[in-house]
């Protein structure tokens, strides 16, 4: 992936944003479109930012890569792999055209998230185009330079509501020497949840866990000696190394014709009563239901134990995608939105009304 001069693209985007802001219009920011399903539907002027692509800086010895947001995620991962490096948060692509900007804006992480951290933990800096048509830079390109660090992280999971992400600097990690998947039988979800959280207190090199239909799986990652020693202690049987399919939601569990619901809970929480078959990962912190559910009732159950529910995909019209925010939090989110996008032109309503 060669770096290219995209200053003209930035100027064109800035001009377009300023014009839309002046006329009171709205913009839908589009990259690869692989995660366009994720969030509320919109009617706005589509602005394709995928041409804003290229590697700006990458020194493998520094464990940091700086990219324009239009870079394809698959190509960046291939570049990192050439240097035996990777994104620690294991981001899903959900399509061949997934981009770095969409990766950051969606805030989604894969199976390793509970053990290595989320994408927010790896973002060091970001450059955005705000709602005034002005370019703003936060953070830096090296780990030591963290001025604006937290502001850059605000872009993670913002769904494009705060501005157009132009560039992002992300910390990467070395690939593991080896990985091994082990399988175990736990007939009910609560036994799996207790077991995984007990293992979390031990120094096992666990980097992913899952449970579905009575079958628990663990991924061990690290040195050959360390992984083998842990496997000998844990026992179990060889697993099917389904982590890529889990990340991309291509397992049989994820029926593409059914509504998909994501439940976020404190990891050690017991299984919510009355719910159908689930897939559980992140040590119990993330749970999926594929099929019809009563979202309103499920949200009340989740709230009672400090959790939330996302109508992730394929739910009917009128079902809010994201869990309702408390009034104080919604006020704070709207304040942040007005700071970056005072005219409300970027992906308005993508997350909540007015955001």
N, C-alpha and C positions, 0 to 999 in steps of 0.2 A: 504494500500500500504506500504509494508515494504521497508526499505532502504537496498540496497545491495552493496557489495564491487565490483565495476566495474573497478578497476585500471587495470586489465588485458585487458579489452576492450579498455581502453584509450591507453595502450601501443601498442596493435595490430593496432589500428587506426593510431597512430603516425608512426608506422613502415610502414604501407601501404601508407600513405601520403608522407613520405620521399622517398619511392621507386618510386612512380608515378612522383613526382617532379624531381627526378634524371633522369628519362627516357623521360621527356617532354610529358607525358600523361595527361589526364584530368579525373576528377571525377564528377559524379553526386551524390549528397548527397540525400539519401532517408530515410525517417522515415516511417510514415504510408501511404504516397502516396496520401492522401486525397486532397491535393492542388497541385498535380503535373501538373495539367492542367494550372495553373496560371503562365504564363510567356512563353518565347520562347521555342520551342522544342530543344532538345539537343541530341547529340550522344557522350556519354562518358561512362566510366566504372562506373556502379552503385555501390555505397557503402552503405549498409544498416546499419544505426546507431540506429535502434529501440530497440536493446537489451541493449543499454546504458540507463537504466531506474532505477527509485527509488527515493523516497523522502529523501533528505539529511537533511533538517531541517524544522520543522514547529511548531511554538509556536503560537497558535491562539491569545494569548494576545498581541503579537508583530505585528500582521497583516502583516506578511511577510512569504512567503513560498519559499524554495529553492529546486529545482528539477533538476534531470538529464533530458536531453532533450528528451529521448525516452519515457518518461511517457505518457500514453494515456490521452488526455485532458478530456475525459468523466470521467475517474477514479479520476482525480485530482479534477474536479468539484464536484464529489460525496463526496470526502473527505472534501472539504471546506464546502459543504452543511451540513454535520454532525455537523459542528461548527457554523452554521448559518452565513457563510461567502461565498464570491464569487469573481470572477474577475470583476472589475468595468467596463471594456471595452467590456464585453459580446462577447467573440470571437466566430466566427462560426467554426463548426467542418467540415462540408461537408463530413462526413464519420465517421464510428465507430472507425477507427484506427488512427484518427487525433492525433498528438503528440504535446507536449509542444514546441519542437524545431521547428516544422512546424508552430505553432501558432506565434512564435516570428519571424521566417524568412519571413513569408508571410506579417506580419504587419497588418493583417485584423482585424477590430473591428466591433461590431454589433450595433444595434439600439441605445444603450446607449452612444455611443462614443461622440456625439455632446454635451452631458450634463454632462458626468463624465470624459471625456478625452480618449485619444487613448492608445493603449498598450504601446507606447513609454513613456507615462507619468507615467507608473506603474513599469517599469523595473528599478531595483536598482543595479543589478550587473550581470555579465556574465563571464563564463569561456569558451574559445574557443580553438580549435586546428587550428593553422594557416598553411599557405602554406609551411612552412619550417619543419612542423612536431613538432612544439613547442607549449606547452600549455601556454596560456596567460589568466590572470585573471584581470577583471576590475570591479570597484565598490565594493559592499559588500553585506552582508546578513541582514543588519539592516538599517533603514532609516537614522540614524545619520551618518553612514559611507558611504560617497558619493564620495570618491576618485575614479576617473575613471568612474563616473556616466555617463557622456556624451558619452564616448567611448562604454560603454555597450549598450547604446541606438542606436548606429550606426548599431548594429546587427539587430535591428527591421526593417523589410522590406528589408533586404539585399538579400533575396532569396538564401541564401547559397553561395553567391559569395565571401564572405570575409573569410570563414572558417567554420569548423564544430562546431556548438554550443554544448558544453558538459553539461554545467550547467547554470541555470538562477535563479536569485532571483527576486521575483515579489511581489509588495505590493497588498494586497487584501482588500476588504471592507466588512463591515457587511451587511447581507441581510436586506431588508426593512421589516418593520412590516407588511405592506400590499401594494397591488398594485391594480389599477383600470384603465380600459380602457374606454374612452369616444369617441363617434363618432359624426361627424358634416358633414354637406353638404356644399361643395364649388365646384361650377360647373366648374371652371377653375383653373389651377395650380397656376397662379399668385395670386389669392385671397388667396389660402392656404398659399403660401409663405409669403405674407404680414402679414397674421393673425398670423402665428407661430412666426415670428420674433417680432411682437408686444407683444405677450405673453411672449417672452423671457426677456422682460424688466420688467416683473412683478414677484413677489416672489412665483410663482406657482411651486409645486414639480413635474415638467415635466421631465421624463426620456426617452421618445421616442416620435417620431412623424412620421406620414406617410400620403401620399396622393396617391390615385390611383382611376381612373374612377369616379372622382367627390366626393369621400368620404375621409374625413380627420379623422385621429384617433390620440389620445393623450394617452400616458400612464402616470399615476400619481403614484408616489412611495413615501412612507414615513410612518409616524405614522398614525394610524387609524383616529385620530381626524383631522390631517392636510390634509390628502387625502380627507376625506369627506367634509371638509370646502371648499377646492379648487373645488371639483366637484359641490358643490352647487352654487358656484360663476360662474363657467364656463358653466353650463347647459349641453346641448347635450343629447345624449341617450347612453345606454350601448353599448360598442364596442365589438368586437369579440376576443380581446386579442391574436392577430395573431403574436406576436413578435418573438416567437421561430421559426415559419414558415418563417417569414421575414428574420431572421438571417441565417437560413439554406437554403434560397431560394427555399422553397417548396410550396410557394403560387401558385395559378393558373396563376398569372401574369408571372412567370418564366417558360416559355415553354422550356422544355429540348431539343427540336428539333431546336430551333431558336438561332441565334447569340445573345449574351448578351453583352451590352455595358454599361460601367459605366462613368458617367459624374461628375467631381468634379468642383464645382463653389463656389465663395463667396456666403454665405447662402442667402442673400437678392436679389441675381440676378434674373431678370425676366426670365421667361421660354424662352428657345432658340426658335426662330421662325422656323416654317416648320418641326418640329419634331413630330413623331407619339406618341402614348400613352406612358406615362412614369409612373414610380413609384418613388415618391420623399420622401426622408427621411433626417434625420439630419438637420431639419429646412430649407431644400433647398440646403444644401452643397453637398449632394450625390443624384444623379438621375440615374435611370436605364431605358434603352430601350431594349426591347426584340423583335428582328426582324431585318431585313436587313436595314442597314444604310450606308450612304456614310461617312466613317470614316474620310477621308481627309477633306471634307467640314465641318464636325462637329467639327473637331479639330480647324479649322480656326475660327469658331464661338465662341468656348469656349475660345480660346486664346485672342480674342478681349475683353473679360470681365474678364480676369485673371484666367481662368480655364484650365482644361485639360481633356482628354478623354482616357479611357483605353478600348481596345478591349478585354474585360474580358474573354470571353469564346466562343468557337465555331465559330470564324471568319475564313475565308479562308486563305490559304497559301499566303504569301506575304503581309499580313496586320500586321504591327508592333503592338505588344500587348500594349506597353507603349507609352505614349505621348512623342514625341521627346524632348530632352533636349536642352537648349541653349548651345552654344559651351563652354562657360566658366564653366557652371555647369557640362557638360560632362567631361571636363578636370579635374575638382576637383574630380569627382567620380572615374575616372581612376587612379588618384593619390592615393586615399584611397585604391583602389583595389590593386595597386602595393605595398603598405605598408604591407598589411596583406597577400597578395597572389602574391608574385613577379613573380612566374612562370606561373600564370594564370591557375591553375589546377582545381579550385573549380567552378562548375556550370558556366563555361565560356559561355558568350552570353545569359545567362538566362534572363537578363534585357535588355541590349543594347550590340551591338558589342564591344568586348573588355572588357566587365564587367561580 
